[in-house]
Amino acid sequence: MGTPRLEIDLAKIGHNVREVIKLYGAKGLTITGVTKGVCGDPLVADVYVKNGISVLGDSRIANIRKMREAGIPVPFILLRLPTPGEADAVVRDCSISLNSELNVIRELSAAALRQGVRHGVILMVELGDLREGIMPGDLRGLVAEVLRLPGVHLAGIGANLACFGGVKPDVKNMGELASLARGLKVEFHIDLEFVSAGCSTVYSWLKSVDRVDGVNNVRLGDSFLLGGRDLEEKGIPGLHYDAFTLVAAVIESKIKPFVPWGEIGLDAFGSIPRFEDRGSGRRLILNIGRQDVLYTQLYPRVDVEILGASSDHLIAVANTAVLQVGDEVRFDLDYGAMLAAMTSPYVQKVHLNRDSA
């Protein structure tokens, strides 16, 4: 197999899906399986579904269309707020979309009427992370408007945390989401299919409560793919954290000093680099770079220290590892590095253990 490549162990992902469903199901929560981290990879989506996920979510319409065309037989939720111009495509390819803007929902209503379908809307509420969401005080008025629109139905409300502002899901903000849902039920006499929280950081909240009251759905991707290794707890117990392995090859191996010589200016990315004088060492160049991966979230499985990267080259130093040109180095990844590698067209994707997933 060539390099650079990303090896995807489907059996380990399948194990994670089954275990996470049991973990959250024990507290009454259903799961929307998020596929954006793998760019809507149909083989990964198929593993989600075969192991018990009944609804998938992705932030890109193109990814959802790819999974639908591959025959993945479940409803899809569009996770990124749509633009008005995307209304027809959203209604055609997605059962439900997350929304916070009334004018967009009106476009979805019109598109649904043109297509002769009903489209589900989940209204996102701002709970402090300051990404998408309606301010809580404005929710009731927007709900009233949505309920009057033909072609769409209010499928639920939701909130996003920890993705932008780093605000953790906790008893207070999850309780506020649940309270808003109860208030809508009383005022408008509606039952919401989804009272939905995201993302995988909800695990820290889940651990802190004996039972969940009012929130009934979570949107998870990282927990399935990497076992939650990005969480502060450094992973959910009992899950695989190494379902993804990045493999790159050594293309140069030479003894060189640690500090460049000559006048130092800006590097290719507009920064002035700083170097520690550690004498000389076995410096390696590997055939992957910033165009392919977030190198600060790579963890070599051998004794190699990453020094930095340019567009197409990863610069490292071999400590005790003995590596020559042509040797392969394997890396664990956090979510950001996995996402970038999945997105890069220059990184080959290799699926392992498909029959046992």
C-alpha positions in Angstrom: 0.0 0.0 0.0 1.2 3.5 -0.8 1.7 6.4 1.5 0.5 8.6 3.0 -2.5 6.6 3.9 -5.2 6.5 6.6 -6.1 3.0 7.8 -9.6 2.8 9.0 -10.4 -0.3 11.2 -14.1 -0.8 10.7 -14.4 -3.6 13.3 -13.1 -1.2 16.0 -15.6 1.5 14.9 -18.4 -1.1 15.0 -17.3 -2.1 18.6 -17.4 1.6 19.6 -20.8 2.1 18.1 -22.3 -0.9 20.0 -20.8 0.1 23.3 -21.8 3.8 23.0 -25.3 2.9 22.2 -25.5 0.8 25.3 -23.9 3.5 27.4 -26.3 6.3 26.3 -29.3 4.0 25.9 -29.1 3.0 29.5 -30.0 6.6 30.4 -32.8 6.9 27.8 -30.9 8.7 25.1 -31.0 8.0 21.4 -28.0 8.8 19.1 -27.7 10.6 15.8 -24.5 9.2 14.3 -22.4 12.0 12.9 -20.4 11.3 9.8 -18.8 14.6 9.0 -15.5 13.6 10.5 -15.2 10.9 7.8 -16.6 13.1 5.0 -19.7 10.9 4.7 -17.7 7.8 4.0 -20.4 5.2 3.0 -18.4 2.3 4.5 -18.2 3.9 7.9 -21.9 5.0 7.7 -22.8 1.4 6.9 -21.0 0.3 10.0 -22.9 2.8 12.1 -26.2 1.6 10.7 -25.5 -2.1 10.9 -24.5 -1.7 14.6 -27.7 0.1 15.6 -27.7 3.7 14.5 -31.0 4.7 12.9 -30.4 8.4 12.1 -27.3 9.9 10.5 -26.2 13.5 10.6 -23.6 15.4 8.5 -22.8 19.0 7.9 -22.4 18.8 4.1 -25.2 18.1 1.7 -22.7 16.5 -0.7 -21.7 14.0 2.0 -25.4 13.1 2.6 -26.0 12.7 -1.1 -23.0 10.4 -1.3 -24.4 8.2 1.5 -27.9 8.2 0.1 -26.6 7.2 -3.4 -24.6 4.4 -1.8 -27.9 3.0 -0.4 -27.6 3.9 3.3 -31.2 3.3 4.4 -31.8 5.8 7.2 -33.0 9.4 7.6 -30.4 12.1 7.4 -30.1 15.4 9.4 -28.2 18.3 7.9 -26.1 19.6 10.8 -24.8 22.9 9.4 -27.4 25.7 9.1 -28.5 25.8 5.4 -28.4 28.9 3.3 -31.6 30.1 1.6 -30.2 29.0 -1.8 -29.8 25.5 -0.6 -33.4 24.9 0.4 -34.3 22.7 -2.6 -31.3 20.5 -2.1 -31.8 20.3 1.6 -35.4 19.2 1.3 -34.5 16.7 -1.5 -31.6 15.0 0.3 -32.3 15.5 4.0 -35.3 14.5 6.2 -34.4 17.1 8.8 -32.2 20.2 9.1 -30.9 22.3 12.0 -32.0 25.9 11.7 -31.9 29.2 13.5 -33.1 31.7 10.9 -36.8 32.2 10.0 -36.2 33.4 6.5 -34.3 30.1 5.7 -37.1 28.1 7.2 -39.6 29.9 5.0 -37.5 28.9 2.0 -37.5 25.3 3.2 -41.3 25.5 3.5 -41.6 26.7 0.0 -39.2 24.0 -1.3 -41.1 21.3 0.5 -44.4 22.4 -1.0 -42.8 22.3 -4.5 -41.5 18.8 -3.9 -44.7 17.5 -2.2 -43.0 16.5 1.1 -42.8 17.6 4.7 -39.4 18.7 6.0 -38.4 18.4 9.6 -36.9 21.4 11.4 -34.8 21.3 14.6 -34.5 24.8 16.1 -31.0 25.4 17.6 -30.8 27.3 20.8 -27.8 29.3 22.0 -26.7 28.0 25.4 -23.4 29.9 25.7 -20.9 28.3 23.3 -21.7 31.1 20.8 -21.8 29.1 17.6 -25.3 28.7 16.1 -28.5 29.2 18.0 -31.5 31.4 18.8 -31.3 33.3 22.0 -33.5 31.4 24.5 -35.8 34.4 25.0 -36.6 34.4 21.3 -37.4 30.7 21.0 -41.2 30.9 21.7 -41.8 33.5 19.1 -39.9 31.6 16.4 -41.7 28.4 17.3 -45.0 30.1 16.8 -43.9 31.3 13.3 -42.6 27.8 12.3 -45.8 26.1 13.4 -47.8 28.3 11.0 -45.6 27.4 8.0 -46.9 24.7 5.6 -44.5 22.0 4.3 -42.3 21.9 7.4 -42.9 20.5 10.8 -41.1 21.2 14.1 -39.1 18.1 14.8 -37.4 19.4 17.9 -34.9 21.8 19.5 -31.2 21.3 20.0 -28.1 22.9 21.2 -24.4 22.8 20.4 -21.7 23.0 23.0 -17.9 22.8 23.2 -17.2 23.2 19.5 -16.4 26.9 19.4 -16.4 28.5 22.8 -15.3 25.4 24.7 -18.4 25.6 26.9 -18.9 22.2 28.5 -22.3 20.4 28.7 -23.3 20.3 32.3 -26.3 20.0 34.5 -27.2 23.7 34.2 -27.2 24.1 30.4 -28.6 20.7 29.7 -31.3 21.4 32.3 -32.0 24.7 30.5 -32.5 22.8 27.2 -34.9 20.4 28.8 -36.8 23.2 30.5 -37.2 25.0 27.2 -38.6 21.8 25.6 -41.1 21.4 28.5 -42.2 24.9 28.2 -42.9 24.5 24.5 -44.9 21.4 25.2 -47.1 23.2 27.7 -47.6 26.3 25.6 -48.0 24.9 22.1 -49.3 21.3 23.0 -46.6 19.7 21.0 -44.3 16.7 21.6 -40.8 17.1 20.2 -39.2 14.1 18.6 -35.7 15.6 19.3 -34.4 17.4 22.2 -30.9 17.1 21.0 -27.4 17.9 22.4 -24.0 17.7 20.8 -21.2 16.7 20.6 -19.1 13.9 22.1 -18.2 16.1 25.1 -21.7 15.4 26.4 -20.1 12.3 27.9 -18.8 14.4 30.8 -22.4 15.5 31.6 -23.7 11.9 31.2 -21.3 10.6 33.8 -22.4 13.3 36.3 -26.1 12.4 36.4 -28.0 9.3 37.5 -30.8 9.8 35.0 -31.5 12.2 32.1 -34.6 14.2 32.3 -35.9 16.1 29.2 -33.0 15.7 26.8 -33.6 12.6 24.6 -30.9 12.7 21.8 -27.2 13.3 21.4 -25.2 13.9 18.2 -22.0 11.9 18.3 -19.2 11.2 15.9 -15.8 11.3 17.7 -17.0 8.8 20.3 -17.5 6.2 17.6 -14.5 7.0 15.5 -11.8 7.7 18.2 -13.4 6.5 21.4 -13.6 10.1 22.7 -9.8 10.3 22.9 -10.1 14.1 22.5 -12.1 14.4 25.7 -10.5 15.7 28.9 -10.9 12.1 30.3 -8.7 11.0 27.4 -11.2 8.5 26.1 -14.4 6.7 27.1 -13.5 3.4 29.0 -14.0 0.2 27.0 -13.7 1.9 23.6 -11.0 1.7 20.9 -9.0 4.9 20.5 -7.0 3.7 17.6 -9.5 2.9 14.9 -7.6 5.3 12.6 -3.9 5.0 11.9 -2.0 7.5 9.7 0.9 6.0 7.9 3.6 8.2 6.3 7.0 7.2 4.8 10.5 8.6 5.4 11.8 10.4 2.3 15.0 11.7 3.9 17.1 10.6 6.9 20.2 12.6 7.7 22.2 13.9 10.6 21.6 17.7 10.7 21.7 20.5 13.3 18.6 21.6 15.1 19.1 25.3 14.3 19.0 26.7 10.7 21.8 29.0 9.7 21.4 32.3 7.9 19.1 35.2 8.5 15.7 34.0 9.8 12.6 35.5 8.3 9.0 34.5 7.8 8.3 30.8 7.0 5.8 29.7 4.3 2.9 30.3 6.6 3.7 33.8 7.7 5.3 33.0 11.1 8.9 33.5 12.4 10.0 30.1 13.5 11.9 29.5 16.8 14.4 26.8 17.3 16.1 25.2 20.3 19.8 24.5 20.0 20.1 20.8 20.8 23.2 20.2 18.7 22.6 17.7 15.9 20.4 14.7 15.4 18.9 12.2 13.0 16.4 14.4 11.2 13.6 12.8 9.2 11.4 14.1 6.5 8.1 12.3 5.9 5.8 12.5 2.9 2.9 14.4 4.5 2.4 18.0 5.4 0.0 20.8 6.5 -2.0 20.4 3.3 -3.0 16.9 4.5 -3.1 16.9 8.2 -3.1 18.9 11.5 0.3 17.8 12.5 0.0 19.1 16.1 -2.5 16.3 16.7 -0.3 13.4 15.5 1.3 11.0 17.9 4.0 8.7 16.6 3.9 5.1 17.7 7.7 4.9 17.7 10.2 7.2 19.4 10.1 10.1 17.0 9.6 13.7 17.8 7.7 15.9 15.4 9.4 19.3 15.0 7.1 20.9 12.5 5.8 20.8 9.0 5.6 22.7 5.7 2.9 22.2 3.1 4.1 18.8 2.0 6.8 17.7 4.4 6.7 16.6 8.1 9.9 17.3 9.9 10.9 15.1 12.8 13.8 13.8 14.7 14.4 10.2 15.5 15.3 9.7 19.2 15.8 6.0 19.7 13.9 4.8 16.6 16.1 3.6 13.8 14.5 4.7 10.5 15.8 5.0 7.0 14.4 6.2 3.7 11.4 4.1 2.7 10.5 3.1 6.3 6.9 3.8 7.4 5.9 5.6 10.6 2.5 5.0 12.1 0.6 7.7 14.0 -2.4 7.9 16.3 -4.6 11.0 15.7 -6.9 13.3 17.5 -10.1 14.4 15.8 -8.7 17.5 14.0 -5.9 15.5 12.4 -8.3 12.7 11.4 -10.7 15.2 9.9 -8.0 16.8 7.8 -6.5 13.5 6.6 -10.0 12.3 5.6 -10.5 15.5 3.7 -7.2 15.5 1.9 -7.4 13.9 -1.6 -3.7 13.1 -1.3 -4.1 10.7 1.6 -5.2 7.2 0.6 -8.0 5.7 2.6 -7.8 2.0 3.4 -10.6 0.2 5.1 -9.7 -2.8 7.3 -11.8 -5.6 8.8 -14.9 -4.8 6.8 -16.3 -8.4 7.2 -16.1 -8.3 11.0 -17.5 -4.8 11.5 
